[in-house]
Amino acid sequence: MTTNQELKAWVDQVVQLTQPEHVHWCSGSKAEYQELADQMIASGDFLELNQDTHPGCYLHRSDPLDVARVEHLTYICTSSEEDAGPNNNWMAPVEARAKMREYFSACMKGRTLYVIPYCMGPIDSPLSRCGVEITDSAYVVVNMHLMTRMGDPALRRIEREGTFIKGLHSIGDLDPERRFIMHFPEDLEIQSFGSGYGGNALLGKKCHALRIASYQARSEGWLAEHMLIVGIENPAGEVHYVAAAFPSACGKTNLAMLIPPANYRGWKVWTIGDDICWMRVGDDGRMWAINPEAGLFGVAPGTAESTNPNALATLTHDAIFTNVGITSDNQPWWEGLDDRVPVTDWKGNPYDPERGPAAHPNSRFTVRMSQCPSYSDQAEAPAGVPLSAIIFGGRRERLVPLVMESQSWNHGVLYGAAMASETTAANVDTVGVVRRDPMAMKPFCGYNFGDYWKHWLTFSNASDKLPKIFHVNWFRKDQDNKFMWPGFGDNMRVLEWIIKRCTGEVDAVETPIGYLPRLGDLNLDGIDVPAETMKALLEVDREAWQVEISDFGEYLDSYGARTPAALKAEQERVAAALL
């Protein structure tokens, strides 16, 4: 129970509405986690994996119709539709609450209602924010154990501060026709019904840490972003921290756990976070960042020794696998892992490659981030870590250089707002269609993008010590459709240049789209990238950029009066410079 009367009254109201058989206040203890895991094994919700090779690891198979986020059923419920913006689905709060009340009515009969107090961020950090999720899913509880700082310590902080985000969730009957994820930013509240999948059910993750937190951050003067945080240590022992935002399929997790090339002796990369970053300007004028999460909720397929050995090493014990296949000796398996042949697919059927993959393409692993070999204990630093740079990036086969530095904070915001990835012949009929994903926040911003960009711009005069802003593109291709840059660990070479720009160790070439590296300033020792290829990677095609910046101007105009004048002016400035 709790001494916080608002929390107690809310739980009582939910109990009366949902009518559970039992109510359990989560303590966050190891014993509680194991007891729930044992219960799920007994019920069939968990399959115990090979405890010799994967001690403490379990497999969960979700309903085949409940395997991913449901963006088309995810709503921002603000008083004004304009406040939600064209980047979100909107529903009037009164209508949304009435709909959800009908769904939640008596939905937990015969079930246990779990009360999960949790803290997003280090438990003693002033940058952290707390929430309480009420759920009828034991699977949600054990995942929240790994993903957040939950239980008694979080409850004590809630009782001290008196504030928390309210999150109500029920798996319902898993009917896709009765599935909604509603956000009420003005009330700092989330309601989710009809799904047991991570992003829809673990309300501390995308729902709280991005959609609600982005709205909260605007009113409180900070930023909640879809960014990894990584520390880069040079041979002298100096560590520079970088936050980076990428749309899907752009190497975000690989960058968060990057292993430097062999010739980078003495360099180290430290993982602070792989998905979400909360940042605020400190008293010293620098931007300080925390990772609000404590765990990793990653996509399994493609994770292998060759692509991300640190991630693979993290998964050897005490992890939850969702919707992967299994081998004959009961080990988890997914496409891209190795050359073994699984015996069972993600649905529990005998594996037959003609019937589809062994692991669902969106199969997941949940694990404590502290198990990662590159984990840094600075992830628990109450003050956070000071950022030297912010990086935006996308998958562009043409046009966008390997790396470029913005000419000002506002120019950097333009980089982020214009972020995009190109489609390919593999998924659309027309190659090179640009899909805008500003700051990689299109599915996650809790309010109108026009207001969001305006909030970013408010930091332009906050300090002269703000991080520099860069844009990278690992995915340029040549005329033979081959990648021009090796990527993966060799991206360290670009990160080194970025750090040297932050410390003033190297100059750059000024162009209309930003500062680009001089050819001799990128460390290319140990890789075979021809001089002509490097020249192409760093060229600026003025005519093509004129089209790009014009297209982006039309995109800005689609937000009407909410488009910040300063951002439009920056777009027009770059357009004029390209003439």
C-alpha positions as CSV (number, residue, x, y, z in Angstrom):
1,M,0.0,0.0,0.0
2,T,1.0,3.7,0.1
3,T,0.8,6.9,2.1
4,N,0.1,8.9,-1.1
5,Q,-3.7,9.5,-1.0
6,E,-4.0,10.3,-4.7
7,L,-2.4,7.0,-5.6
8,K,-4.4,5.1,-3.2
9,A,-7.7,6.6,-4.4
10,W,-6.8,6.0,-8.0
11,V,-6.0,2.3,-7.4
12,D,-9.3,1.9,-5.5
13,Q,-11.2,3.5,-8.4
14,V,-9.5,1.1,-10.9
15,V,-10.2,-1.9,-8.6
16,Q,-13.9,-0.9,-8.5
17,L,-14.0,-0.5,-12.3
18,T,-12.0,-3.6,-13.3
19,Q,-13.1,-6.0,-10.5
20,P,-9.9,-8.2,-10.1
21,E,-9.8,-11.2,-7.9
22,H,-6.5,-10.2,-6.3
23,V,-4.5,-7.0,-5.9
24,H,-0.7,-7.1,-5.7
25,W,1.5,-4.1,-5.0
26,C,4.9,-4.8,-6.6
27,S,8.0,-4.6,-4.4
28,G,10.6,-5.0,-7.2
29,S,12.4,-7.7,-5.3
30,K,14.3,-10.6,-7.0
31,A,12.1,-13.0,-5.1
32,E,9.0,-11.4,-6.6
33,Y,10.4,-11.6,-10.1
34,Q,11.2,-15.3,-9.7
35,E,7.9,-16.1,-8.2
36,L,6.1,-14.5,-11.2
37,A,8.4,-16.3,-13.6
38,D,7.6,-19.6,-11.9
39,Q,3.9,-18.9,-12.1
40,M,4.2,-18.1,-15.8
41,I,6.1,-21.4,-16.4
42,A,3.3,-23.3,-14.6
43,S,0.6,-21.5,-16.6
44,G,2.4,-22.0,-19.9
45,D,3.0,-18.3,-20.5
46,F,6.8,-18.9,-20.1
47,L,8.9,-21.7,-21.4
48,E,12.1,-22.3,-19.5
49,L,15.0,-22.3,-21.9
50,N,18.2,-24.3,-21.6
51,Q,19.4,-23.4,-18.1
52,D,23.0,-24.6,-18.8
53,T,23.5,-22.4,-21.8
54,H,21.0,-19.6,-20.8
55,P,20.5,-19.5,-17.1
56,G,17.6,-17.4,-16.0
57,C,16.2,-17.1,-19.5
58,Y,12.6,-17.7,-20.7
59,L,10.6,-17.7,-23.9
60,H,7.2,-16.1,-24.2
61,R,5.0,-16.6,-27.2
62,S,2.5,-13.8,-27.7
63,D,-0.8,-14.1,-29.5
64,P,-0.1,-14.2,-33.3
65,L,-2.3,-11.1,-33.8
66,D,-0.4,-9.2,-31.1
67,V,3.2,-8.9,-32.2
68,A,4.0,-5.2,-32.7
69,R,3.1,-1.6,-31.9
70,V,-0.3,-0.5,-33.3
71,E,0.4,3.0,-34.4
72,H,-3.0,3.3,-36.2
73,L,-4.7,2.6,-32.9
74,T,-2.5,4.9,-30.8
75,Y,-4.1,8.3,-30.0
76,I,-3.1,11.6,-28.5
77,C,-6.2,12.9,-26.6
78,T,-5.8,16.6,-26.2
79,S,-8.6,19.2,-25.8
80,S,-7.7,20.7,-29.2
81,E,-7.1,18.5,-32.2
82,E,-4.6,21.2,-33.4
83,D,-2.5,20.5,-30.3
84,A,-2.0,16.9,-31.2
85,G,-1.0,17.9,-34.7
86,P,-1.1,16.1,-38.1
87,N,1.7,13.9,-36.9
88,N,-0.7,12.1,-34.5
89,N,-4.0,10.4,-34.4
90,W,-6.4,12.4,-32.3
91,M,-9.5,11.6,-30.3
92,A,-11.4,14.0,-28.0
93,P,-10.6,13.2,-24.3
94,V,-14.3,12.8,-23.4
95,E,-14.9,10.3,-26.2
96,A,-11.7,8.4,-25.5
97,R,-12.4,8.1,-21.8
98,A,-15.9,6.9,-22.4
99,K,-14.7,4.2,-24.8
100,M,-11.9,3.0,-22.5
101,R,-14.2,2.9,-19.5
102,E,-16.5,0.6,-21.3
103,Y,-13.6,-1.7,-22.3
104,F,-12.0,-1.7,-18.7
105,S,-15.4,-2.4,-17.0
106,A,-15.0,-5.8,-15.2
107,C,-12.1,-6.7,-17.5
108,M,-10.0,-8.1,-14.7
109,K,-12.5,-10.6,-13.2
110,G,-10.7,-13.7,-12.1
111,R,-7.3,-12.0,-12.6
112,T,-4.7,-10.3,-10.5
113,L,-4.3,-6.6,-10.7
114,Y,-0.7,-5.6,-10.3
115,V,0.3,-2.1,-9.1
116,I,3.8,-1.2,-10.5
117,P,5.5,1.9,-9.1
118,Y,8.5,2.7,-11.3
119,C,11.1,5.4,-11.9
120,M,12.2,6.4,-15.4
121,G,15.9,7.2,-14.9
122,P,18.3,6.8,-11.9
123,I,16.3,6.6,-8.7
124,D,18.0,9.6,-7.2
125,S,18.3,11.8,-10.3
126,P,16.5,15.1,-10.4
127,L,16.1,14.5,-14.2
128,S,14.1,11.3,-13.5
129,R,10.3,11.0,-13.4
130,C,8.1,8.4,-11.8
131,G,5.0,6.6,-12.9
132,V,2.6,3.8,-11.8
133,E,1.3,1.2,-14.2
134,I,-1.7,-0.9,-13.2
135,T,-1.9,-4.1,-15.3
136,D,-3.3,-7.6,-15.3
137,S,-0.3,-9.0,-17.1
138,A,2.4,-10.9,-15.2
139,Y,4.5,-10.7,-18.4
140,V,4.3,-6.9,-18.2
141,V,5.4,-7.0,-14.6
142,V,8.6,-9.1,-15.2
143,N,9.5,-7.0,-18.2
144,M,9.1,-3.8,-16.2
145,H,11.4,-5.4,-13.6
146,L,14.1,-5.5,-16.3
147,M,13.3,-2.2,-18.1
148,T,12.8,0.2,-15.2
149,R,13.8,0.9,-11.6
150,M,10.5,-0.4,-10.1
151,G,9.0,-1.3,-6.8
152,D,9.5,0.0,-3.3
153,P,12.3,2.5,-4.1
154,A,10.2,4.1,-6.8
155,L,7.1,4.2,-4.5
156,R,9.1,6.0,-1.8
157,R,10.1,8.6,-4.3
158,I,6.5,9.0,-5.4
159,E,5.5,9.5,-1.8
160,R,8.2,12.1,-1.3
161,E,7.4,14.1,-4.5
162,G,3.7,13.5,-4.6
163,T,3.6,13.3,-8.4
164,F,3.4,10.4,-10.9
165,I,2.3,9.4,-14.4
166,K,-0.8,7.2,-14.3
167,G,-0.8,4.2,-16.6
168,L,-3.7,1.7,-16.8
169,H,-3.3,-1.4,-18.9
170,S,-5.2,-4.6,-19.5
171,I,-4.7,-7.4,-22.0
172,G,-8.5,-7.6,-22.3
173,D,-9.4,-10.5,-24.5
174,L,-6.6,-9.6,-27.1
175,D,-9.3,-8.8,-29.7
176,P,-7.7,-6.6,-32.4
177,E,-11.1,-4.9,-32.8
178,R,-11.0,-3.9,-29.1
179,R,-7.4,-2.5,-28.9
180,F,-6.5,1.1,-28.2
181,I,-3.6,3.0,-26.7
182,M,-4.8,6.4,-25.5
183,H,-2.6,9.2,-24.2
184,F,-3.9,12.1,-22.2
185,P,-0.9,14.5,-22.1
186,E,-2.8,17.3,-20.4
187,D,-3.5,14.9,-17.5
188,L,-0.2,13.0,-17.7
189,E,-2.1,9.7,-18.1
190,I,-2.0,6.6,-20.4
191,Q,-4.7,4.0,-21.0
192,S,-3.9,0.8,-23.0
193,F,-6.3,-2.0,-23.7
194,G,-6.3,-5.2,-25.7
195,S,-2.6,-5.9,-26.3
196,G,0.1,-7.6,-24.4
197,Y,2.9,-6.6,-26.7
198,G,5.9,-4.6,-25.3
199,G,5.4,-1.1,-26.9
200,N,1.7,-1.2,-26.3
201,A,1.8,-2.8,-22.8
202,L,5.1,-1.7,-21.1
203,L,3.7,1.8,-20.5
204,G,7.0,3.1,-19.1
205,K,8.6,2.8,-22.5
206,K,7.3,4.6,-25.6
207,C,4.0,5.7,-24.0
208,H,5.6,7.4,-20.9
209,A,9.2,8.0,-21.8
210,L,8.5,9.6,-25.2
211,R,4.8,10.6,-25.8
212,I,3.9,11.8,-22.4
213,A,7.5,12.9,-21.5
214,S,7.9,15.0,-24.6
215,Y,4.8,16.9,-23.7
216,Q,5.9,17.2,-20.0
217,A,9.4,18.2,-21.1
218,R,8.1,21.2,-23.1
219,S,6.3,22.6,-20.1
220,E,9.2,22.0,-17.8
221,G,12.0,23.1,-20.1
222,W,13.8,19.9,-21.1
223,L,13.8,17.4,-24.0
224,A,12.6,13.8,-24.2
225,E,14.1,12.2,-27.3
226,H,14.3,8.9,-29.3
227,M,18.1,8.8,-29.0
228,L,20.9,6.5,-27.9
229,I,23.6,7.8,-25.6
230,V,27.1,6.6,-26.0
231,G,30.5,7.5,-24.4
232,I,33.6,7.7,-26.5
233,E,36.9,7.3,-24.6
234,N,40.2,8.2,-26.3
235,P,43.6,6.7,-25.3
236,A,44.2,9.6,-22.9
237,G,41.2,8.5,-20.9
238,E,39.0,11.5,-21.9
239,V,35.3,10.6,-22.4
240,H,33.0,12.5,-24.7
241,Y,29.3,11.7,-24.7
242,V,27.1,11.7,-27.7
243,A,23.3,11.4,-28.2
244,A,22.1,10.1,-31.6
245,A,18.7,9.8,-33.3
246,F,18.0,7.4,-36.2
247,P,14.9,6.1,-37.9
248,S,14.5,2.3,-38.0
249,A,17.0,0.2,-39.9
250,C,19.8,2.8,-39.6
251,G,22.1,1.0,-37.1
252,K,21.0,2.6,-33.8
253,T,21.6,-0.3,-31.5
254,N,24.9,-1.2,-33.3
255,L,26.2,2.3,-32.7
256,A,25.1,2.2,-29.0
257,M,27.3,-0.9,-28.6
258,L,30.0,-0.1,-31.2
259,I,33.4,-1.9,-31.0
260,P,36.2,0.3,-32.4
261,P,38.3,-1.0,-35.3
262,A,41.5,-3.0,-34.5
263,N,43.8,-0.1,-35.2
264,Y,42.0,2.1,-32.7
265,R,44.1,0.9,-29.8
266,G,43.2,2.5,-26.5
267,W,39.8,3.7,-27.7
268,K,36.7,2.5,-25.9
269,V,33.0,2.9,-26.4
270,W,30.6,3.0,-23.4
271,T,26.9,2.2,-23.6
272,I,24.7,4.6,-21.7
273,G,21.4,3.8,-23.6
274,D,20.2,2.4,-26.9
275,D,16.8,4.0,-27.3
276,I,15.7,7.0,-25.2
277,C,17.4,10.1,-23.9
278,W,16.1,12.8,-21.6
279,M,18.3,16.0,-21.6
280,R,18.4,19.3,-19.8
281,V,20.7,22.3,-19.7
282,G,22.6,22.3,-16.4
283,D,23.7,25.1,-14.2
284,D,27.1,24.9,-16.0
285,G,25.5,25.6,-19.4
286,R,26.2,22.2,-20.7
287,M,23.4,19.8,-21.9
288,W,23.1,16.8,-19.4
289,A,21.5,13.6,-20.4
290,I,20.1,10.5,-18.8
291,N,18.7,7.2,-20.1
292,P,15.3,6.8,-18.5
293,E,15.4,3.0,-19.1
294,A,17.3,0.4,-17.2
295,G,17.0,-2.4,-19.8
296,L,17.1,-3.2,-23.4
297,F,14.0,-4.2,-25.4
298,G,15.7,-5.1,-28.7
299,V,14.8,-6.8,-32.0
300,A,16.4,-10.3,-32.1
301,P,16.6,-11.1,-35.8
302,G,19.9,-10.0,-37.3
303,T,21.6,-9.8,-33.9
304,A,24.8,-12.0,-34.2
305,E,28.5,-12.2,-33.4
306,S,29.3,-10.5,-36.7
307,T,26.8,-7.6,-36.4
308,N,26.6,-6.8,-32.6
309,P,28.8,-9.1,-30.4
310,N,28.1,-6.9,-27.4
311,A,24.4,-7.4,-27.7
312,L,24.8,-11.1,-28.2
313,A,27.0,-11.4,-25.1
314,T,24.4,-9.5,-23.1
315,L,21.8,-12.3,-23.8
316,T,23.6,-15.2,-22.2
317,H,21.6,-15.1,-18.9
318,D,18.6,-13.6,-17.2
319,A,16.8,-12.5,-20.3
320,I,13.3,-12.8,-21.7
321,F,12.9,-13.8,-25.3
322,T,9.6,-13.1,-27.1
323,N,8.5,-14.8,-30.3
324,V,11.8,-16.5,-31.2
325,G,12.4,-20.0,-32.4
326,I,14.1,-22.7,-30.3
327,T,16.8,-25.3,-31.1
328,S,16.7,-29.1,-30.3
329,D,18.5,-28.4,-27.1
330,N,16.1,-25.7,-26.1
331,Q,18.2,-22.6,-26.9
332,P,16.7,-19.4,-28.4
333,W,17.2,-18.9,-32.1
334,W,16.4,-16.4,-34.7
335,E,17.3,-15.6,-38.3
336,G,20.8,-14.3,-38.7
337,L,22.1,-15.8,-35.4
338,D,24.1,-18.7,-36.8
339,D,23.8,-21.7,-39.1
340,R,21.9,-24.0,-36.7
341,V,18.5,-25.2,-37.8
342,P,15.7,-24.6,-35.2
343,V,13.1,-27.3,-34.4
344,T,10.3,-25.0,-33.3
345,D,9.1,-21.7,-34.7
346,W,7.8,-18.7,-32.8
347,K,4.2,-20.0,-32.7
348,G,5.3,-23.3,-31.2
349,N,4.9,-25.3,-34.4
350,P,7.6,-27.6,-35.9
351,Y,9.9,-25.4,-37.9
352,D,9.3,-25.4,-41.7
353,P,11.1,-22.7,-43.7
354,E,8.4,-22.9,-46.3
355,R,5.8,-21.7,-43.7
356,G,7.8,-18.7,-42.7
357,P,10.7,-17.7,-40.5
358,A,11.5,-19.4,-37.2
359,A,11.5,-16.1,-35.3
360,H,8.9,-13.4,-35.9
361,P,10.6,-10.4,-37.7
362,N,9.7,-8.3,-34.7
363,S,10.7,-10.9,-32.1
364,R,12.3,-9.3,-29.1
365,F,14.7,-9.7,-26.1
366,T,14.4,-8.0,-22.8
367,V,17.4,-7.8,-20.5
368,R,19.1,-5.5,-18.0
369,M,21.4,-3.1,-19.7
370,S,24.0,-3.6,-17.0
371,Q,24.7,-7.0,-18.5
372,C,26.2,-5.5,-21.6
373,P,30.0,-5.7,-21.8
374,S,30.2,-2.1,-22.9
375,Y,27.8,-0.8,-20.2
376,S,29.0,2.2,-18.3
377,D,28.0,2.8,-14.6
378,Q,27.5,6.5,-15.6
379,A,24.1,5.3,-16.7
380,E,23.2,5.5,-13.0
381,A,24.8,8.9,-12.4
382,P,22.2,11.1,-10.8
383,A,23.4,14.2,-12.7
384,G,23.5,12.3,-16.0
385,V,26.3,12.7,-18.5
386,P,27.4,16.0,-20.4
387,L,26.8,15.9,-24.1
388,S,29.5,17.0,-26.5
389,A,27.4,16.3,-29.6
390,I,24.0,15.4,-30.9
391,I,23.8,13.4,-34.1
392,F,20.9,12.9,-36.5
393,G,21.0,10.4,-39.3
394,G,19.1,8.5,-42.0
395,R,19.4,5.9,-44.7
396,R,20.0,7.9,-47.9
397,E,21.6,6.1,-50.9
398,R,22.3,9.4,-52.7
399,L,22.7,13.1,-51.9
400,V,23.5,13.2,-48.1
401,P,27.2,13.2,-47.2
402,L,28.9,10.8,-44.9
403,V,29.0,13.5,-42.1
404,M,28.2,17.2,-41.9
405,E,28.2,19.6,-39.0
406,S,25.5,22.3,-38.6
407,Q,26.5,25.9,-38.7
408,S,24.4,26.9,-35.6
409,W,21.9,25.4,-33.2
410,N,19.0,26.4,-35.4
411,H,20.7,24.9,-38.4
412,G,21.0,21.7,-36.3
413,V,17.3,21.7,-35.5
414,L,16.8,21.9,-39.3
415,Y,18.9,18.8,-39.7
416,G,16.7,17.0,-37.2
417,A,13.4,18.2,-38.6
418,A,14.4,17.3,-42.1
419,M,15.5,13.7,-41.1
420,A,14.4,11.1,-43.6
421,S,15.2,7.7,-45.0
422,E,14.8,6.6,-48.6
423,T,12.7,3.6,-49.7
424,T,14.2,1.0,-52.0
425,A,13.0,-1.3,-54.8
426,A,12.6,-4.0,-52.2
427,N,9.6,-2.4,-50.5
428,V,8.0,0.1,-53.0
429,D,7.7,0.4,-56.7
430,T,9.5,3.7,-56.9
431,V,13.1,3.9,-55.6
432,G,14.2,6.9,-53.6
433,V,10.9,8.0,-52.1
434,V,11.7,10.2,-49.1
435,R,9.9,9.4,-45.8
436,R,10.2,12.2,-43.3
437,D,10.8,11.2,-39.7
438,P,11.8,14.4,-37.8
439,M,14.2,13.6,-35.0
440,A,13.1,9.9,-35.4
441,M,10.1,11.0,-33.4
442,K,7.2,10.7,-35.9
443,P,5.6,7.8,-34.0
444,F,6.5,9.1,-30.5
445,C,6.0,12.9,-30.2
446,G,3.1,13.6,-27.9
447,Y,2.0,16.9,-29.5
448,N,2.1,19.0,-32.7
449,F,5.5,18.8,-34.5
450,G,5.3,22.5,-35.1
451,D,5.2,23.2,-31.4
452,Y,7.9,20.5,-30.8
453,W,10.3,22.2,-33.3
454,K,9.6,25.6,-31.6
455,H,10.5,24.0,-28.3
456,W,13.8,22.8,-29.7
457,L,14.5,26.3,-31.0
458,T,14.0,27.8,-27.5
459,F,17.4,26.4,-26.5
460,S,19.3,28.4,-29.2
461,N,20.2,31.2,-26.7
462,A,20.2,29.1,-23.6
463,S,24.0,28.7,-23.4
464,D,27.2,29.0,-25.4
465,K,28.1,25.4,-24.3
466,L,25.4,23.5,-26.0
467,P,26.4,20.3,-27.9
468,K,27.3,20.7,-31.5
469,I,24.8,19.1,-33.9
470,F,25.8,16.8,-36.8
471,H,24.2,14.6,-39.4
472,V,25.5,11.3,-40.6
473,N,24.7,8.9,-43.4
474,W,26.3,5.4,-43.4
475,F,24.3,4.2,-46.4
476,R,25.5,6.0,-49.5
477,K,25.7,3.7,-52.6
478,D,27.7,3.8,-55.8
479,Q,26.5,3.3,-59.4
480,D,26.8,-0.5,-58.9
481,N,24.4,-0.2,-55.9
482,K,27.2,-1.1,-53.5
483,F,27.7,0.6,-50.1
484,M,30.5,3.2,-50.4
485,W,31.3,3.2,-46.6
486,P,32.1,0.0,-44.6
487,G,30.0,1.1,-41.6
488,F,29.6,-0.9,-38.4
489,G,32.8,-0.5,-36.3
490,D,34.4,1.7,-38.9
491,N,31.8,4.4,-38.0
492,M,34.2,5.1,-35.1
493,R,36.3,7.0,-37.7
494,V,33.4,9.4,-38.2
495,L,32.8,9.7,-34.4
496,E,36.4,10.6,-33.9
497,W,36.1,13.4,-36.4
498,I,33.0,14.6,-34.6
499,I,34.7,14.7,-31.3
500,K,37.7,16.5,-32.7
501,R,35.3,19.1,-34.1
502,C,33.8,19.5,-30.7
503,T,37.3,20.0,-29.1
504,G,38.5,22.3,-31.9
505,E,41.3,19.9,-33.0
506,V,40.5,20.0,-36.7
507,D,39.2,22.5,-39.2
508,A,36.4,21.8,-41.8
509,V,35.2,22.8,-45.2
510,E,32.3,25.2,-45.2
511,T,29.5,24.5,-47.6
512,P,25.9,25.7,-48.0
513,I,24.6,22.7,-46.1
514,G,27.2,22.7,-43.3
515,Y,30.8,22.0,-42.3
516,L,32.3,18.8,-44.0
517,P,35.6,17.0,-43.2
518,R,38.7,17.7,-45.1
519,L,39.8,14.4,-46.7
520,G,43.0,14.2,-44.6
521,D,41.2,14.6,-41.3
522,L,39.3,11.3,-41.4
523,N,41.4,8.4,-40.1
524,L,41.2,5.8,-42.9
525,D,44.1,3.6,-41.7
526,G,43.2,-0.1,-42.0
527,I,40.3,0.3,-44.5
528,D,40.3,0.3,-48.3
529,V,38.1,3.2,-49.4
530,P,39.5,4.7,-52.7
531,A,40.2,8.4,-52.7
532,E,37.5,9.0,-55.4
533,T,34.9,7.2,-53.2
534,M,35.8,9.4,-50.2
535,K,35.5,12.5,-52.4
536,A,32.1,11.4,-53.5
537,L,31.0,10.7,-49.9
538,L,31.8,14.3,-49.0
539,E,30.5,16.1,-52.1
540,V,27.6,18.5,-52.2
541,D,25.4,18.3,-55.3
542,R,23.9,21.8,-55.3
543,E,21.1,21.1,-57.8
544,A,20.0,18.0,-56.0
545,W,20.2,19.8,-52.6
546,Q,18.0,22.6,-54.0
547,V,15.3,20.1,-54.7
548,E,15.8,18.5,-51.3
549,I,15.6,21.8,-49.4
550,S,12.6,22.9,-51.4
551,D,10.7,19.6,-50.7
552,F,11.5,20.1,-47.0
553,G,10.1,23.6,-47.2
554,E,6.8,22.2,-48.5
555,Y,6.8,19.7,-45.6
556,L,7.2,22.5,-43.1
557,D,4.4,24.4,-44.7
558,S,2.1,21.4,-44.1
559,Y,2.1,22.3,-40.4
560,G,0.6,25.7,-41.2
561,A,0.6,28.4,-38.6
562,R,2.3,26.0,-36.1
563,T,5.5,26.0,-38.2
564,P,8.1,28.1,-36.3
565,A,9.1,31.2,-38.2
566,A,12.7,30.7,-37.2
567,L,12.8,27.2,-38.6
568,K,11.2,28.4,-41.9
569,A,13.8,31.2,-42.0
570,E,16.6,28.7,-41.6
571,Q,15.2,26.6,-44.4
572,E,15.0,29.6,-46.7
573,R,18.5,30.7,-45.7
574,V,20.0,27.3,-46.8
575,A,17.9,27.4,-49.9
576,A,19.3,30.8,-50.8
577,A,22.9,29.7,-50.1
578,L,22.5,26.8,-52.5
579,L,21.6,29.1,-55.5
